[in-house]
Amino acid sequence: MTRVFKFGGALMQNAEGIMKVGDIIEEYSCEPLVIVVSALGKTTNALENLLSIYLEDKNSNESQEVYFKLKQYHLKILNKLCPNSEENAKLDKLFSELWEALNTDYKDHYFAYDQIVSFGERFSSFIVTNYLMQRGINVKGIDSTEIIVTDSNFTDATVDWKTTNKTIDAKVATSLSLGYTVVIQGFIAFDHKGMYTTLGREGSDFTAAIVANILNAKEVTIWKDVPGLMNADPKRFEDTFQLKKISYHEAIELAFYGASIIHPKTIQPLKEKGIPLYVRSFYNPQNKPSLISSDSSSDEKEHKIILKDNQVLLSITSKNLDFITEENLTLIFKALSQHKIHVNMMQNSAVSFSISFNYHENKFNALLKELDDKFKIRYNIGLQLLTIRHYSDEILNKQLQGKNIFLEQKSRSTVQLLIR
């Protein structure tokens, strides 16, 4: 049965990282294997920045500097892995396509985002596929745009499962049956009009789950720069520990609250087919990974901490202090949907409705402009959203030392607080 491996950009930020990817793949290449790759290093951020600069000023020298820096970064890695002028020329052509796409007159920002940012995974899959070929691995690169079909909801597209099932079966399953190790891009797809779409930020995990579901894979492994699934980010919290085993249900809860190690849409396709998900250390692959499956364990009730930065608290009241009615809420949620703002926390009172979400200046300003005519708006930016699953008073008090609380919600198993 097929295994699906996903490698994130942080693991492949240089040639040495990609070489290690090759070592891992070589070890498993005697069995059916699909490799899902993200953009290298911070490429997605760089492409977002490039698009933002270019849309603001098409004649800016800064956009050219960002472009050439990104190009040299990828060419340097390719030259170290595959010192072959023919491959250099192909990657150079791909960068020329990026510059051409950047010079298109876009009417819609979200559409532009997907056409530009999708190049990150196209660059990485090209480099990884050619490197694996050079190592003698029987590998075949298949563009995700040939196999994953979505609607046209740019930046957060919905998968057309019926069509995608047929294309993955025709192209990926067939290639695996011929003995190839298949490399595909994470995060990106195509709509029915042939335009690039994306599956949401950090969507490569979801790509792996889509492929695994349709192929009825044996397992999915997400390779990480941490020992496995941790109860909190070890870069930000002390005394963290690995969760050896949790259920799909608990993983869905963690993803919903923003655990960065799991994309929110990843779990459901795996749960549907009972496919186990392993989170394994990239640097110590011999260590026991974390397992997410239908079974629960004592780790289920261990406390888990999630901290999201760059939060905004928006409090909305009627201008004449009327009640916040269903009609008001409909207007608010319609505006949030229109500007593609995902709410992380909400609280309702008789005359006020408060929400928190990730702060993006352009989206935030557009939302304020739309709501300002109808409501009185107050807001705070620069906040953090702290979520603790299976909390205790001792754990909660420790995390809140020296913090101001702006909004708080508690249930039997979860507490969420907006803090500064």
C-alpha positions as CSV (number, residue, x, y, z in Angstrom):
1,M,0.0,0.0,0.0
2,T,1.0,3.6,-0.7
3,R,2.7,5.9,1.8
4,V,2.3,9.7,1.5
5,F,5.1,11.9,2.8
6,K,4.9,15.6,3.2
7,F,8.0,17.8,3.6
8,G,7.6,21.5,4.6
9,G,9.6,24.4,3.4
10,A,11.5,24.8,6.7
11,L,13.1,21.4,6.2
12,M,14.1,22.3,2.6
13,Q,15.5,25.8,3.1
14,N,18.9,24.9,1.6
15,A,20.6,22.2,-0.5
16,E,21.6,20.1,2.6
17,G,17.9,19.9,3.7
18,I,16.9,18.6,0.2
19,M,19.7,16.1,0.3
20,K,18.3,14.7,3.6
21,V,14.9,14.5,2.0
22,G,16.6,12.4,-0.7
23,D,18.1,10.1,2.0
24,I,14.7,9.5,3.6
25,I,13.0,8.9,0.2
26,E,15.7,6.5,-0.9
27,E,15.1,4.4,2.3
28,Y,11.4,4.0,1.3
29,S,11.6,4.0,-2.5
30,C,11.2,0.3,-2.8
31,E,7.5,0.7,-2.0
32,P,4.7,2.9,-3.5
33,L,5.4,6.5,-2.3
34,V,4.0,9.9,-3.0
35,I,6.0,13.0,-2.0
36,V,4.2,16.3,-1.3
37,V,6.5,19.3,-1.2
38,S,6.0,22.9,0.0
39,A,7.8,26.0,-1.2
40,L,11.4,26.2,-0.1
41,G,12.2,28.1,3.1
42,K,10.4,31.4,3.3
43,T,9.5,31.5,-0.4
44,T,5.8,31.9,0.1
45,N,6.4,35.0,2.3
46,A,8.7,36.4,-0.3
47,L,6.2,35.9,-3.1
48,E,3.5,37.5,-1.0
49,N,5.8,40.5,-0.4
50,L,6.7,40.7,-4.1
51,L,3.0,40.8,-5.1
52,S,2.3,43.4,-2.5
53,I,5.1,45.7,-3.5
54,Y,4.4,45.3,-7.2
55,L,0.7,46.0,-6.9
56,E,1.5,49.2,-4.9
57,D,4.0,50.5,-7.4
58,K,4.7,48.7,-10.7
59,N,7.8,50.7,-11.4
60,S,9.4,50.0,-8.0
61,N,13.0,48.9,-7.9
62,E,12.2,47.0,-4.7
63,S,10.0,44.5,-6.6
64,Q,12.9,43.7,-8.9
65,E,15.3,43.3,-6.0
66,V,13.0,40.9,-4.3
67,Y,12.5,39.0,-7.6
68,F,16.2,38.6,-8.3
69,K,17.0,37.7,-4.7
70,L,14.4,34.9,-4.8
71,K,15.7,33.8,-8.2
72,Q,19.3,33.6,-7.1
73,Y,18.3,31.7,-3.9
74,H,16.7,28.9,-6.0
75,L,19.4,28.8,-8.6
76,K,22.1,28.5,-5.9
77,I,20.3,25.5,-4.4
78,L,19.8,23.9,-7.8
79,N,23.4,24.5,-8.8
80,K,24.6,22.7,-5.6
81,L,22.2,19.8,-6.1
82,C,22.3,19.5,-9.9
83,P,25.3,21.2,-11.5
84,N,23.6,21.0,-15.0
85,S,23.2,24.1,-17.3
86,E,20.1,22.5,-18.9
87,E,18.2,22.4,-15.6
88,N,19.4,26.0,-14.8
89,A,17.8,27.1,-18.1
90,K,14.5,25.4,-17.3
91,L,14.4,27.0,-13.8
92,D,15.3,30.4,-15.3
93,K,12.4,30.0,-17.8
94,L,10.0,29.3,-14.9
95,F,11.2,32.5,-13.2
96,S,10.5,34.4,-16.5
97,E,7.0,33.0,-16.3
98,L,6.7,34.5,-12.8
99,W,7.8,37.9,-14.0
100,E,5.3,37.7,-16.9
101,A,2.5,36.7,-14.5
102,L,3.5,39.6,-12.2
103,N,3.1,42.0,-15.1
104,T,-0.5,41.0,-15.8
105,D,-3.2,43.6,-15.1
106,Y,-5.1,41.9,-12.3
107,K,-8.6,43.1,-11.3
108,D,-8.9,40.9,-8.2
109,H,-6.3,40.6,-5.5
110,Y,-7.2,37.1,-4.4
111,F,-7.0,35.9,-8.0
112,A,-3.6,37.6,-8.4
113,Y,-2.4,36.0,-5.1
114,D,-3.0,32.5,-6.4
115,Q,-1.4,33.1,-9.8
116,I,1.8,34.5,-8.2
117,V,2.2,32.6,-4.9
118,S,1.7,29.2,-6.6
119,F,5.1,29.6,-8.2
120,G,6.8,28.7,-4.9
121,E,5.7,25.1,-5.0
122,R,6.4,24.9,-8.7
123,F,10.0,26.0,-8.1
124,S,10.5,23.5,-5.2
125,S,9.0,20.5,-7.0
126,F,11.2,21.2,-10.0
127,I,14.3,21.2,-7.9
128,V,13.4,18.2,-5.7
129,T,12.3,16.1,-8.7
130,N,15.5,16.8,-10.7
131,Y,17.7,16.1,-7.6
132,L,16.0,12.8,-6.9
133,M,16.4,11.8,-10.6
134,Q,20.1,12.6,-10.3
135,R,20.3,10.3,-7.3
136,G,19.0,7.5,-9.4
137,I,15.6,7.3,-7.8
138,N,12.8,6.3,-10.3
139,V,10.8,9.5,-9.8
140,K,8.1,11.2,-11.7
141,G,6.9,14.8,-11.1
142,I,3.2,15.4,-11.6
143,D,1.8,18.9,-11.3
144,S,-0.9,19.2,-8.7
145,T,-2.7,21.4,-11.2
146,E,-3.2,18.2,-13.3
147,I,-4.7,16.2,-10.5
148,I,-6.4,18.5,-7.9
149,V,-9.4,20.4,-9.2
150,T,-11.3,23.0,-7.2
151,D,-13.8,25.8,-7.5
152,S,-12.7,29.4,-8.1
153,N,-12.7,30.6,-4.5
154,F,-9.2,31.9,-4.8
155,T,-6.9,31.6,-1.7
156,D,-9.2,29.1,0.0
157,A,-10.5,26.9,-2.8
158,T,-12.9,23.9,-2.2
159,V,-11.9,20.6,-3.8
160,D,-14.1,19.0,-6.5
161,W,-13.7,15.5,-5.1
162,K,-15.5,13.7,-7.9
163,T,-13.2,15.1,-10.6
164,T,-10.1,15.0,-8.4
165,N,-10.8,11.3,-7.7
166,K,-10.7,10.5,-11.4
167,T,-7.5,12.5,-12.1
168,I,-5.5,11.1,-9.2
169,D,-6.6,7.6,-10.1
170,A,-5.6,8.2,-13.8
171,K,-2.3,9.9,-13.2
172,V,-0.9,9.2,-9.7
173,A,-2.2,5.6,-9.2
174,T,-1.1,4.7,-12.7
175,S,2.4,6.1,-12.2
176,L,2.8,4.3,-8.9
177,S,1.7,1.0,-10.5
178,L,4.6,1.5,-13.0
179,G,7.1,1.7,-10.2
180,Y,7.6,5.5,-9.9
181,T,8.0,7.5,-6.8
182,V,5.7,10.4,-7.4
183,V,6.5,14.1,-6.5
184,I,3.6,16.6,-6.4
185,Q,3.2,20.2,-5.1
186,G,1.3,20.9,-2.0
187,F,-1.0,23.9,-1.5
188,I,-1.8,24.5,-5.2
189,A,-4.5,23.3,-7.6
190,F,-6.5,24.3,-10.7
191,D,-10.0,25.5,-11.2
192,H,-12.3,24.3,-14.0
193,K,-11.2,27.3,-16.1
194,G,-7.5,26.3,-15.9
195,M,-6.5,29.0,-13.4
196,Y,-4.3,28.4,-10.4
197,T,-6.0,28.2,-7.0
198,T,-4.6,27.6,-3.5
199,L,-6.0,25.5,-0.6
200,G,-5.4,28.0,2.2
201,R,-2.2,29.0,3.9
202,E,-0.1,26.0,4.9
203,G,-2.3,23.8,2.7
204,S,0.3,21.2,1.8
205,D,-0.8,19.0,4.6
206,F,-4.3,19.0,3.1
207,T,-2.9,18.1,-0.3
208,A,-1.3,15.0,1.3
209,A,-4.6,14.1,2.9
210,I,-6.5,14.5,-0.4
211,V,-4.1,12.1,-2.2
212,A,-4.1,9.6,0.7
213,N,-7.9,9.5,0.8
214,I,-8.3,8.8,-2.9
215,L,-5.4,6.3,-3.1
216,N,-6.6,4.5,0.2
217,A,-3.0,5.0,1.4
218,K,-1.4,3.0,4.2
219,E,-0.4,6.1,6.1
220,V,0.5,9.8,5.9
221,T,3.7,11.1,7.4
222,I,4.3,14.8,8.0
223,W,8.0,15.4,8.6
224,K,8.8,18.2,11.0
225,D,11.7,20.0,12.7
226,V,10.4,18.9,16.1
227,P,10.3,15.4,17.7
228,G,6.6,15.0,16.8
229,L,3.3,16.5,17.8
230,M,4.1,18.7,20.8
231,N,1.8,19.9,23.6
232,A,3.0,23.4,22.8
233,D,5.6,25.2,20.6
234,P,9.0,24.4,22.2
235,K,10.4,27.6,20.7
236,R,7.9,29.6,22.8
237,F,7.1,27.5,25.9
238,E,9.2,25.7,28.6
239,D,8.7,22.1,29.7
240,T,7.0,21.0,26.5
241,F,6.6,17.3,25.7
242,Q,5.7,15.1,22.8
243,L,2.2,13.7,22.5
244,K,2.7,10.1,21.4
245,K,-0.9,9.3,20.4
246,I,-4.1,11.3,20.1
247,S,-7.4,10.7,18.3
248,Y,-8.7,12.3,15.1
249,H,-11.2,14.2,17.2
250,E,-8.6,15.8,19.4
251,A,-6.5,16.6,16.4
252,I,-9.5,18.3,14.8
253,E,-10.0,20.4,17.9
254,L,-6.3,21.4,18.0
255,A,-6.4,22.3,14.3
256,F,-9.5,24.3,14.7
257,Y,-7.9,26.4,17.5
258,G,-4.9,27.1,15.3
259,A,-2.2,24.4,16.1
260,S,0.3,25.2,13.4
261,I,1.5,21.7,13.0
262,I,-1.8,20.5,11.5
263,H,-3.7,22.2,8.7
264,P,-7.4,22.5,9.8
265,K,-8.7,20.5,6.7
266,T,-6.2,17.7,6.9
267,I,-7.8,15.3,9.4
268,Q,-11.3,14.7,7.9
269,P,-10.2,13.0,4.7
270,L,-7.9,10.7,6.8
271,K,-10.6,10.0,9.4
272,E,-13.0,9.1,6.6
273,K,-10.8,6.2,5.4
274,G,-9.2,5.4,8.8
275,I,-5.7,6.4,7.6
276,P,-3.2,7.0,10.3
277,L,-1.2,10.3,10.4
278,Y,2.3,10.3,11.7
279,V,4.2,13.4,12.7
280,R,7.9,12.4,12.6
281,S,11.2,14.1,13.4
282,F,13.1,15.1,10.2
283,Y,16.4,15.2,12.1
284,N,15.9,12.1,14.1
285,P,13.8,9.8,12.0
286,Q,14.7,6.8,14.1
287,N,12.7,8.2,17.0
288,K,9.1,7.2,17.6
289,P,6.7,9.5,15.9
290,S,3.4,10.9,17.1
291,L,0.4,9.1,15.9
292,I,-3.1,10.5,15.1
293,S,-5.7,7.8,14.5
294,S,-9.1,6.6,15.6
295,D,-7.8,5.4,18.9
296,S,-7.4,7.7,21.9
297,S,-4.8,7.5,24.8
298,S,-3.8,9.1,28.0
299,D,-2.2,11.9,25.9
300,E,-5.8,12.9,25.0
301,K,-6.3,14.7,28.3
302,E,-2.8,16.2,28.6
303,H,-2.8,20.0,28.5
304,K,-2.1,21.6,25.1
305,I,-1.2,25.3,24.5
306,I,-1.7,27.2,21.3
307,L,-0.6,30.8,21.0
308,K,-1.6,32.9,17.9
309,D,0.1,36.3,17.4
310,N,-1.0,39.4,15.5
311,Q,-4.7,39.3,16.6
312,V,-7.2,42.0,16.4
313,L,-10.2,42.4,18.7
314,L,-13.2,44.1,17.0
315,S,-16.2,45.1,19.1
316,I,-19.3,46.0,17.1
317,T,-22.3,47.8,18.6
318,S,-25.4,49.3,17.1
319,K,-25.2,53.1,16.7
320,N,-28.4,53.6,18.6
321,L,-27.6,50.9,21.2
322,D,-30.3,48.6,19.8
323,F,-29.9,44.8,20.4
324,I,-27.6,42.9,18.1
325,T,-30.1,41.0,16.1
326,E,-29.9,38.1,13.7
327,E,-30.2,40.7,10.9
328,N,-27.1,42.5,12.3
329,L,-25.2,39.3,12.6
330,T,-26.0,38.4,9.0
331,L,-24.6,41.7,7.8
332,I,-21.4,41.2,9.9
333,F,-20.8,37.6,8.7
334,K,-21.5,38.5,5.1
335,A,-18.8,41.2,5.3
336,L,-16.3,38.8,7.0
337,S,-16.9,36.3,4.3
338,Q,-16.6,38.8,1.5
339,H,-13.2,39.9,2.8
340,K,-12.1,36.3,3.5
341,I,-11.6,36.9,7.2
342,H,-11.7,33.8,9.4
343,V,-13.0,34.4,13.0
344,N,-10.9,32.8,15.7
345,M,-13.1,33.7,18.6
346,M,-16.5,35.5,19.1
347,Q,-18.6,36.7,22.0
348,N,-22.1,38.1,21.9
349,S,-24.0,40.4,24.4
350,A,-27.3,42.2,24.2
351,V,-25.9,45.3,22.4
352,S,-22.3,44.2,21.4
353,F,-20.7,41.5,19.2
354,S,-16.9,41.0,19.6
355,I,-14.7,38.9,17.3
356,S,-11.0,38.2,17.0
357,F,-9.1,37.3,13.8
358,N,-5.7,37.4,12.3
359,Y,-4.7,41.0,11.4
360,H,-4.1,41.8,7.7
361,E,-4.0,45.5,7.2
362,N,-5.8,45.6,3.8
363,K,-8.5,43.2,4.8
364,F,-9.0,44.9,8.1
365,N,-9.3,48.4,6.6
366,A,-11.8,47.1,4.0
367,L,-13.9,45.5,6.7
368,L,-13.9,48.7,8.8
369,K,-14.9,50.8,5.8
370,E,-17.9,48.4,5.1
371,L,-19.1,48.2,8.7
372,D,-18.5,51.8,9.8
373,D,-21.7,53.2,8.2
374,K,-23.9,50.7,10.0
375,F,-22.2,50.2,13.4
376,K,-20.1,51.8,16.0
377,I,-16.7,50.1,15.9
378,R,-14.0,49.7,18.6
379,Y,-10.8,47.7,18.1
380,N,-7.5,46.7,19.6
381,I,-4.6,45.3,17.5
382,G,-1.3,43.6,18.4
383,L,-3.0,41.1,20.7
384,Q,-2.3,37.3,21.2
385,L,-4.9,34.6,21.3
386,L,-4.0,32.0,24.0
387,T,-5.9,28.6,23.8
388,I,-5.4,25.9,26.4
389,R,-7.0,22.5,26.0
390,H,-7.6,20.4,29.2
391,Y,-6.5,23.3,31.3
392,S,-6.0,23.5,35.1
393,D,-6.0,26.6,37.3
394,E,-2.3,26.1,37.9
395,I,-1.4,26.0,34.2
396,L,-3.7,28.9,33.4
397,N,-2.3,31.2,36.2
398,K,1.3,30.4,35.0
399,Q,0.5,31.5,31.4
400,L,-1.3,34.7,32.5
401,Q,1.4,36.1,34.7
402,G,1.9,39.8,33.8
403,K,-0.8,39.7,31.1
404,N,-3.8,41.9,30.5
405,I,-7.0,40.0,29.4
406,F,-9.2,41.6,26.8
407,L,-11.7,38.8,26.2
408,E,-12.2,35.4,27.8
409,Q,-14.2,32.2,27.1
410,K,-14.2,29.0,29.0
411,S,-15.8,25.6,28.4
412,R,-15.3,22.3,30.3
413,S,-12.2,21.4,28.3
414,T,-11.0,24.6,26.6
415,V,-10.2,28.2,27.6
416,Q,-9.4,31.0,25.2
417,L,-8.1,34.4,26.1
418,L,-7.2,37.5,24.1
419,I,-4.2,38.9,25.9
420,R,-1.4,41.5,25.7
